[in-house]
Amino acid sequence: MPCPTSPHLALLALLSVAGSVGPGEPCPSEINLIKDRLQVNCSGQGLSVVPLALPRNTGILLLSTNRLASVSTASFQHLPELAELDLSGNGLGALHTGPPLPLLQVLVLSHNALGVLPTLQGLPALTRLALAHNNISGLVPGAFRAVGQLKVLNLRGNQLQTLPEEAFEGVAGLKDLDLSDNALDELPQGLLAGLELETLRLSGNQLRTLSSGFFPEGHVFAYVFLAGNPWRCDCGLAYLRGWIADNDFSVYIQEQRSDGLLIKNNPRSPVCDAPLRHRGSPVVDLQQACGKAGDAGLDIDGTVTEEGIPVPSTTVPSSNPVSHRPEPANLPPWGWIKADTP
């Protein structure tokens, strides 16, 4: 009796051939049907050098979780169609660029040991760069100017404490910037100037305030993540509170759950860390009664500064009330108060 056949068996046979290891090829390969590129998977093979016996038409190369302590783009010159390269999880301490990879669009360098940003020369088509969970502690002005087509930049989980105002100069097309889980305690006012970001992640840093005008005037973000910072709710935070009130639809929080990550709109997610009486209160629930935005030295109770100097009693009503209910007539001057609740 002839063996039964079906489209399913034929497909399994095709995938078996595509995923087989050919002569002289140390890594399995198959056509990525979504991206229509040949994908070669060399992950987790204990490699200390980039293998040479790879198909010339490799479009996606996975080299994660190996032992590649140092890599040069010269190692990939025999792959003229290379568009995506994953070098994550290698303990990589240095990436030497220069020899061009003209078609490379995606470069994943996450979970390595990079202490400084690679020069990124010879990557004119790069649109996605992942540098999460390295040891990068600083950026120079125009650090990404060589990759001017960049759309997505992930710097999450590094050791950044501050950034130069021109850090992202030259990447005007950047859409997604992740600076979360660093040690940033301040950000320059013009950091986002010239950018048209859709997503900005600042959660999990050491930010206590943001300078007035930090967010480009009139620009609407799709997603902004601000939670997990020790916001100081004095008059120096008036600008951020007003921005959140005006852009509540853009403020999101990301939560890890047993069934995966949950991202939801929550303008109440940025909360005060200081002064103590307001710790845990949502920033947006506080009403401004400051003399002028930026009077960061004025204490939150509106009576004295931290140094104990009396504060004038003039009251300036909030220009961005969090509700349409009338404000109480006895607002304390020059400070912040919780919005009254029903």
Helices and strands as residue ranges (DSSP letters): H 7-18, E 29-32, E 37-41, E 58-62, E 70-72, G 73-76, E 84-86, E 94-96, E 106-108, E 128-130, G 145-147, E 152-154, E 176-178, E 199-201, E 223-225, E 231-232, G 235-237, H 238-246, G 248-250, E 251-257, E 260-265, E 272-274, G 276-278, G 283-285, E 286-289, E 335-338
